[in-house]
Amino acid sequence: MGRVRLTTVDNPYDPFEQFTSWFLFDEEKGYHSVSYLGRIARTSDELSDEENNREEERAIDEIIKYDFRNIYRKVREKATTV
């Protein structure tokens, strides 16, 4: 299972590879996606990385489900080949 991130349809940056540019664009537009996800996801230091990743994906799916503006989307990290 790959990692996922919340982004918006108009953000041209990759939240995995270009996080700083992605974040600055997101904040400038007033979306505050990182903060929004932090309010919805019930992550914990007591959970494993796998459990926290599943919880983040659940929260992203919930945000998208109730997104009346249709601005949010979920992106998966591209698999790296060795």
Secondary structure, 3 states (H helix, E strand, C coil): CCCEEEEECCCCCCCCCCHHHHHHHHHHCCCCHHHHHHHHCCCCCCCCHHHHHHHHHHHHHHHHHCCCCCCEEEEECCCCCC
